[in-house]
Amino acid sequence: MPTSLSFWDHPIETIEKALSLRKQIEALKKTVANILGGGESGTVKVAKRRGRPPKAASAPSVTAQVDGRKAKRSPATIAKMKAAAKARWAKKKGVSPAPAETAAKAPKKKRTMSPEGRARIAAAQRARWAKAKG
C-alpha cells in the first residue's frame, strides 16, 4: 500500500515542474478572463443583485421615476399613487387622512354621445356588414 508523500518528500525537479505548470495555468486563466470578461484574473463577475436596491441607488429623480418598466411615470402620477397609498394605510389603521389628502377634484362629467352621432356610427357599421356579406 503506497503512502502519500508530503510536499518535502518530492524531488526538487518535480516541485519545479509543478510550479511551472501552476504559472502556466494562472497565465491561461488571465487570458480567458480577458477574452470573456475583459477583466483581470481573480475578479469574479457578480450577477446583477435581485430584490430591492440599496437606499443610495434608489434616490428618486426630479422629473420622473423609473420603476423597472420601460415607461416612466410623471411626477403627477407618482403624487397620486402616494396619496392613494397613504389613504389606504389610513383606512387600514382606522385613522382619517389629513384634510389636504382628502380634498379631491370634482369628478369629471361623463361625456354622452348625441343621438345623431350614434345613428352615424350605426349606419356606418351596417354598411360595413353589408359590404362584408357581399
Order of alpha helices (4+ residues) and beta strands (2+ residues): alpha-beta-beta-alpha-alpha-alpha
